[in-house]
Amino acid sequence: MGDKKYVKLNPKNMGVTFLGVLPPKRQSLLLDTLRILKRAMRAGWASRLAAKEIFWLNLWQDEDDIEDDSEIMAISDQKIAKALDKWCRKATRKFCGRRAILDGYGFVVNPLGSQHQLWHGDYTTDAAVVWIPITPFTDKNAVQCITLPQDTPKAILEAIASNVDEVDVNMVAHGVDYLIVQQMVAPPMSVLYMGRGTIHRGVPNTGREHRIAFFLSVHFIKDYDKNYPYKSHGLESSEPGVAIFGK
């Protein structure tokens, strides 16, 4: 690849780090926000769960990333909306570093009876995520992640980077000495940082309750037009957002 400025995949950045537990005040803020959204969706919440597909409740996205304004859900309580937005921006710096750029936040839901997602990265090699479980992350519902060895060949890393939306794990496994598949198992309100470029997927929810998490999505490149050579193909088929609610 001729462009030397973009962030190449680095196995050192991949994986998940536990950063502590959210304070009670912030826990209440997330729970209040979720209650407002579920009330606004009315029957839409039940219908989304019944579809048995992982879905997102997007509350804010960088305007450059929004394809359709209807994909963003409004929080009817403006006091809570402002408090949440202020906290998300502070949390981005606290958990991801001062160079992190917030590009979205909201909730992701893994309903009972869901199916495996494709192995993927989040849109670019530069993306990282903070996950905060609202319900427990267990071995029966939580996100799986892949850690690669430090000596992973550049050709393998480049093959992953060329289409992070659908990673061929069999190809990766044949190109390295080993890889490690881990699962994020943690109690509610844990703060989990998933590093840049981590390959991951949602698993079938075979537990006893729908799995819900809050997320902060971040990146670090300031100008993708100049410094990033790939296009994202999107994850609409496996991770639908909420386009219509309250009906």
C-alpha positions as CSV (number, residue, x, y, z in Angstrom):
1,M,0.0,0.0,0.0
2,G,1.5,3.3,-1.1
3,D,-0.2,5.5,1.4
4,K,2.0,5.5,4.5
5,K,-0.2,7.8,6.7
6,Y,-3.1,5.6,7.5
7,V,-3.2,3.5,10.7
8,K,-2.0,0.0,9.9
9,L,-3.4,-2.9,11.9
10,N,-1.2,-3.5,14.9
11,P,-1.8,-6.7,17.0
12,K,-0.5,-4.7,20.1
13,N,-3.6,-2.5,19.9
14,M,-6.1,-5.4,19.7
15,G,-8.0,-7.0,22.5
16,V,-10.1,-5.9,25.5
17,T,-9.1,-4.1,28.7
18,F,-11.1,-3.8,31.9
19,L,-11.1,-0.2,33.0
20,G,-13.2,-0.4,36.2
21,V,-16.9,0.0,37.1
22,L,-19.1,3.0,36.3
23,P,-20.0,5.2,39.3
24,P,-23.6,5.0,40.5
25,K,-24.5,8.4,39.2
26,R,-23.4,7.5,35.7
27,Q,-25.1,4.1,36.0
28,S,-28.4,5.9,36.7
29,L,-27.9,8.2,33.7
30,L,-27.6,5.2,31.3
31,L,-30.5,3.4,32.9
32,D,-32.7,6.5,32.7
33,T,-31.8,7.0,29.0
34,L,-32.6,3.4,28.2
35,R,-36.0,3.7,29.9
36,I,-36.9,6.8,27.9
37,L,-35.9,5.1,24.6
38,K,-37.9,2.0,25.3
39,R,-40.9,4.1,26.2
40,A,-40.6,6.1,22.9
41,M,-40.3,3.0,20.8
42,R,-43.5,1.5,22.3
43,A,-44.3,-1.6,20.3
44,G,-41.2,-1.1,18.2
45,W,-39.0,-2.4,21.1
46,A,-40.9,-5.7,21.2
47,S,-40.8,-6.1,17.4
48,R,-37.1,-5.5,17.3
49,L,-36.5,-8.2,20.0
50,A,-38.9,-10.6,18.1
51,A,-36.8,-10.3,15.0
52,K,-33.9,-12.0,16.9
53,E,-31.2,-9.9,15.2
54,I,-28.6,-7.7,16.9
55,F,-29.7,-4.1,16.6
56,W,-28.4,-0.6,17.6
57,L,-30.1,2.4,19.2
58,N,-28.0,5.2,17.9
59,L,-28.2,8.3,20.0
60,W,-25.5,10.4,18.3
61,Q,-23.1,10.1,15.4
62,D,-20.6,12.4,13.9
63,E,-22.4,14.3,11.1
64,D,-20.0,13.0,8.5
65,D,-21.0,9.4,9.3
66,I,-24.8,9.9,9.2
67,E,-26.4,8.5,6.0
68,D,-30.0,9.1,7.2
69,D,-31.2,11.4,10.0
70,S,-33.9,8.8,10.9
71,E,-31.2,6.5,12.1
72,I,-30.6,8.7,15.1
73,M,-33.0,8.4,18.1
74,A,-34.0,11.5,20.0
75,I,-34.0,11.6,23.8
76,S,-37.2,13.4,24.8
77,D,-35.8,14.6,28.2
78,Q,-33.4,17.4,27.2
79,K,-31.8,17.5,30.6
80,I,-30.9,13.8,30.4
81,A,-29.8,14.2,26.7
82,K,-27.4,17.1,27.5
83,A,-26.0,15.3,30.6
84,L,-25.4,12.1,28.6
85,D,-23.7,13.9,25.7
86,K,-21.5,15.8,28.1
87,W,-20.5,12.7,29.9
88,C,-19.8,10.7,26.7
89,R,-17.3,13.4,25.6
90,K,-15.6,13.3,28.9
91,A,-15.6,9.5,29.0
92,T,-14.0,9.4,25.5
93,R,-11.0,11.3,26.8
94,K,-10.9,9.4,30.1
95,F,-11.1,5.9,28.7
96,C,-9.6,6.2,25.2
97,G,-7.0,9.0,25.6
98,R,-6.9,12.7,24.6
99,R,-6.3,11.9,20.9
100,A,-9.5,9.9,20.6
101,I,-12.3,11.4,18.5
102,L,-15.9,10.4,19.4
103,D,-17.9,9.3,16.4
104,G,-21.0,7.8,18.0
105,Y,-22.7,6.5,21.1
106,G,-25.9,4.6,22.0
107,F,-27.1,1.1,22.9
108,V,-26.7,-2.3,21.2
109,V,-29.0,-5.1,21.9
110,N,-28.5,-8.9,21.4
111,P,-32.0,-10.5,21.7
112,L,-32.6,-14.0,22.9
113,G,-32.4,-16.4,20.0
114,S,-30.1,-14.3,17.8
115,Q,-27.5,-15.8,15.4
116,H,-23.7,-15.4,15.0
117,Q,-22.6,-12.2,13.4
118,L,-19.8,-12.2,10.8
119,W,-16.3,-11.7,12.2
120,H,-15.6,-8.1,11.6
121,G,-13.8,-4.9,12.7
122,D,-15.7,-1.7,13.3
123,Y,-15.6,0.2,9.9
124,T,-11.8,1.0,9.8
125,T,-8.5,-0.2,11.2
126,D,-8.6,2.9,13.3
127,A,-11.8,2.2,15.3
128,A,-12.0,1.4,19.0
129,V,-15.0,0.9,21.3
130,V,-15.9,1.3,24.9
131,W,-18.5,-1.3,26.0
132,I,-20.6,-0.9,29.2
133,P,-22.9,-3.8,29.9
134,I,-26.3,-2.9,31.1
135,T,-27.2,-6.5,31.5
136,P,-24.6,-9.1,32.3
137,F,-22.1,-10.2,29.6
138,T,-22.0,-14.0,29.9
139,D,-20.6,-16.9,28.0
140,K,-24.0,-17.3,26.5
141,N,-24.4,-13.8,25.0
142,A,-21.3,-11.8,25.0
143,V,-19.0,-10.4,22.3
144,Q,-16.1,-12.7,21.1
145,C,-12.8,-11.1,20.2
146,I,-9.7,-12.3,18.4
147,T,-6.1,-11.6,19.5
148,L,-3.3,-12.0,16.9
149,P,0.4,-12.8,17.6
150,Q,2.8,-9.9,17.4
151,D,4.6,-11.4,14.4
152,T,1.5,-11.7,12.2
153,P,2.7,-11.3,8.6
154,K,2.0,-7.9,7.0
155,A,0.2,-9.5,4.2
156,I,-2.4,-11.0,6.6
157,L,-2.9,-7.7,8.4
158,E,-3.3,-6.0,5.0
159,A,-5.9,-8.6,3.9
160,I,-7.9,-7.9,7.1
161,A,-7.6,-4.2,6.7
162,S,-8.9,-4.3,3.1
163,N,-12.3,-5.4,4.2
164,V,-12.8,-5.1,8.0
165,D,-16.6,-5.5,7.6
166,E,-16.2,-9.2,6.8
167,V,-13.0,-10.9,8.1
168,D,-12.0,-14.3,6.7
169,V,-10.9,-15.9,10.0
170,N,-10.0,-19.2,8.3
171,M,-7.6,-17.3,6.0
172,V,-6.1,-15.5,9.1
173,A,-5.8,-18.8,11.0
174,H,-3.9,-20.4,8.2
175,G,-1.5,-17.4,8.0
176,V,-0.4,-17.2,11.6
177,D,1.1,-19.7,14.1
178,Y,-1.9,-19.3,16.4
179,L,-4.8,-16.9,17.3
180,I,-6.7,-16.6,20.5
181,V,-10.5,-16.2,20.7
182,Q,-11.7,-14.6,23.9
183,Q,-15.1,-13.6,25.2
184,M,-16.1,-10.5,27.2
185,V,-17.7,-11.9,30.3
186,A,-18.4,-9.1,32.8
187,P,-21.0,-7.8,35.3
188,P,-23.3,-4.9,34.5
189,M,-21.7,-1.4,34.4
190,S,-18.2,-2.7,33.8
191,V,-16.1,-0.5,31.5
192,L,-14.5,-2.5,28.7
193,Y,-12.2,-1.0,26.1
194,M,-11.9,-2.9,22.8
195,G,-8.7,-1.7,21.1
196,R,-8.2,-0.4,17.6
197,G,-8.7,-2.9,14.9
198,T,-9.9,-5.8,17.1
199,I,-11.7,-8.5,15.1
200,H,-14.9,-9.5,16.9
201,R,-18.5,-10.7,16.6
202,G,-21.7,-11.1,18.5
203,V,-22.7,-14.6,19.4
204,P,-26.1,-16.3,19.5
205,N,-27.8,-15.2,22.7
206,T,-28.7,-18.5,24.4
207,G,-29.1,-17.0,27.9
208,R,-32.1,-16.0,29.9
209,E,-32.4,-12.4,29.0
210,H,-31.8,-9.9,26.2
211,R,-28.2,-8.6,26.3
212,I,-28.0,-4.8,26.3
213,A,-24.9,-2.7,26.3
214,F,-24.0,1.0,26.0
215,F,-21.2,1.9,23.6
216,L,-18.9,4.7,22.8
217,S,-17.4,4.5,19.3
218,V,-14.1,6.3,18.6
219,H,-11.4,6.8,16.1
220,F,-8.0,8.6,15.9
221,I,-7.4,9.8,12.3
222,K,-8.5,13.4,11.7
223,D,-8.8,13.3,7.9
224,Y,-9.8,10.0,6.4
225,D,-10.0,11.4,2.9
226,K,-6.3,12.0,2.9
227,N,-5.1,9.4,5.3
228,Y,-7.2,6.3,4.9
229,P,-7.2,4.1,1.7
230,Y,-10.2,1.8,2.3
231,K,-14.0,2.2,2.1
232,S,-16.3,0.6,4.6
233,H,-18.9,-1.8,3.2
234,G,-21.2,-1.4,6.1
235,L,-22.8,-3.9,8.5
236,E,-26.4,-3.2,7.8
237,S,-27.3,-6.8,7.2
238,S,-25.9,-8.1,10.5
239,E,-26.3,-5.0,12.7
240,P,-29.4,-3.0,11.8
241,G,-29.9,0.3,13.4
242,V,-33.3,1.7,14.5
243,A,-34.6,3.8,11.6
244,I,-38.2,4.2,12.8
245,F,-39.5,4.3,16.3
246,G,-42.4,5.4,18.3
247,K,-45.0,3.8,16.0
